Amino acid sequence: MHSMLDRSHRRTVYAAVGLVTLLIVLVPYAVRSTAAAGSKTPQTTTLYTAVLVADSNGGLSCSATNVSTVQHTISMDLINAVDGTPLATTAPAQVDPSMTIQGGLIAANPGYCRITVDGPGSDIRAEALLAEGTQATAAVALAY
């Protein structure tokens, strides 16, 4: 009779340990899922291009096209690759589907573009453009 009581007690202890383990695993998941479901914060994505270098006859610009079916707010910064300061900034703008925004400067600088969109990065196509002298576009660096 004593060994039957020990087995029964062991089963109860194992069941309690199993239940506690299950709760430890599921409660954080449930809290995280509930928080995500109740979250109204839109996704924001920041994309970067590679560095392009303009000489004294050239210029750099950033360009972003909304390829989605919804309007997005897009902002762009042309960043000095030497010290990280902004060379030019395009204020956040509402960009309709199939529309493009662009901004930049004419100067000798190494720079890259930082593009921020209020949605997934796959909703825009963005790049840094290098113009040299009389050429319309001498080089392109895609954002990813």
C-alpha positions as CSV (number, residue, x, y, z in Angstrom):
1,M,0.0,0.0,0.0
2,H,2.9,2.3,0.7
3,S,4.3,1.9,-2.8
4,M,0.9,2.6,-4.4
5,L,0.7,5.8,-2.5
6,D,4.2,6.8,-3.6
7,R,3.3,6.1,-7.3
8,S,0.1,8.1,-7.0
9,H,2.0,10.9,-5.3
10,R,4.7,10.8,-8.0
11,R,2.1,11.0,-10.8
12,T,0.5,14.0,-9.1
13,V,3.9,15.7,-8.8
14,Y,4.8,14.9,-12.4
15,A,1.4,16.3,-13.6
16,A,1.9,19.5,-11.6
17,V,5.4,19.9,-13.0
18,G,4.1,19.4,-16.5
19,L,1.3,21.9,-16.0
20,V,3.7,24.5,-14.6
21,T,6.1,23.9,-17.5
22,L,3.2,24.3,-20.0
23,L,2.2,27.6,-18.3
24,I,5.7,28.9,-18.4
25,V,5.9,28.2,-22.1
26,L,2.4,29.4,-23.1
27,V,1.8,32.5,-21.0
28,P,4.5,34.6,-22.5
29,Y,3.4,33.5,-26.0
30,A,-0.2,34.5,-25.2
31,V,0.8,37.8,-23.8
32,R,3.0,38.5,-26.8
33,S,0.3,37.5,-29.2
34,T,-2.3,39.6,-27.5
35,A,0.0,42.6,-27.4
36,A,0.8,42.2,-31.2
37,A,-2.9,41.8,-32.0
38,G,-3.8,45.0,-30.1
39,S,-0.9,47.0,-31.4
40,K,-1.8,49.9,-33.7
41,T,1.8,51.0,-34.4
42,P,2.5,50.8,-38.1
43,Q,5.6,49.0,-39.4
44,T,8.5,51.3,-40.3
45,T,11.3,50.1,-42.5
46,T,14.6,51.8,-43.1
47,L,16.6,50.9,-46.2
48,Y,20.2,51.9,-47.1
49,T,22.2,52.1,-50.3
50,A,25.8,51.5,-51.0
51,V,28.2,54.6,-51.1
52,L,28.6,56.5,-54.3
53,V,31.3,59.2,-54.7
54,A,30.7,62.4,-56.7
55,D,33.5,64.5,-57.9
56,S,33.4,68.3,-58.3
57,N,31.4,68.0,-61.6
58,G,28.9,65.6,-60.1
59,G,26.0,65.2,-57.8
60,L,24.2,62.6,-55.7
61,S,20.5,62.1,-55.2
62,C,18.1,59.6,-53.6
63,S,15.0,58.3,-55.3
64,A,12.2,56.1,-54.0
65,T,9.2,54.7,-55.9
66,N,6.0,53.4,-54.2
67,V,5.4,50.1,-55.9
68,S,2.5,49.1,-53.7
69,T,-1.2,49.6,-54.1
70,V,-1.5,51.9,-51.0
71,Q,-0.2,55.4,-50.1
72,H,3.0,55.4,-48.0
73,T,4.9,58.1,-46.1
74,I,8.5,58.1,-47.3
75,S,11.4,60.2,-46.1
76,M,15.0,60.2,-47.4
77,D,18.4,61.4,-46.2
78,L,21.5,61.7,-48.3
79,I,24.2,60.9,-45.7
80,N,27.9,61.9,-45.9
81,A,29.9,58.7,-45.9
82,V,32.8,60.3,-44.2
83,D,31.2,61.6,-41.0
84,G,27.6,60.3,-41.1
85,T,26.0,63.8,-41.2
86,P,23.1,64.5,-43.5
87,L,24.0,66.3,-46.7
88,A,20.4,66.6,-47.9
89,T,17.1,65.6,-46.4
90,T,13.7,65.0,-48.0
91,A,10.9,65.6,-45.5
92,P,8.4,62.8,-45.0
93,A,5.9,62.9,-47.9
94,Q,2.8,61.0,-48.7
95,V,3.6,59.1,-51.9
96,D,0.8,57.6,-53.9
97,P,1.1,54.2,-55.6
98,S,3.4,54.3,-58.7
99,M,4.7,57.7,-57.8
100,T,8.4,58.6,-57.1
101,I,10.1,61.2,-54.9
102,Q,13.7,62.4,-55.3
103,G,16.1,64.7,-53.5
104,G,19.9,65.4,-53.5
105,L,22.6,67.9,-54.2
106,I,25.3,68.9,-56.6
107,A,28.7,68.7,-54.8
108,A,31.8,66.6,-54.5
109,N,30.9,64.1,-51.7
110,P,30.9,60.4,-50.9
111,G,27.4,59.6,-49.8
112,Y,24.7,57.0,-49.4
113,C,20.9,57.1,-49.0
114,R,18.8,56.3,-46.0
115,I,15.2,55.7,-47.0
116,T,12.4,55.3,-44.4
117,V,8.9,54.1,-45.2
118,D,5.8,53.5,-43.0
119,G,5.4,50.0,-44.3
120,P,7.4,47.0,-45.5
121,G,10.5,47.7,-47.5
122,S,9.1,45.5,-50.3
123,D,6.6,48.3,-51.0
124,I,9.2,50.6,-52.4
125,R,12.1,50.6,-54.8
126,A,14.9,53.0,-53.9
127,E,18.3,53.9,-55.0
128,A,21.2,56.4,-54.9
129,L,22.0,58.1,-58.2
130,L,25.3,59.6,-59.3
131,A,25.3,62.1,-62.1
132,E,28.7,63.2,-63.6
133,G,29.1,66.2,-65.8
134,T,26.6,66.1,-68.7
135,Q,25.6,62.4,-68.1
136,A,22.1,61.9,-66.8
137,T,23.1,58.9,-64.6
138,A,26.6,57.6,-64.2
139,A,25.9,55.0,-61.5
140,V,23.1,53.6,-59.4
141,A,23.2,51.9,-55.9
142,L,20.1,50.0,-55.0
143,A,18.7,50.2,-51.5
144,Y,18.1,47.0,-49.5
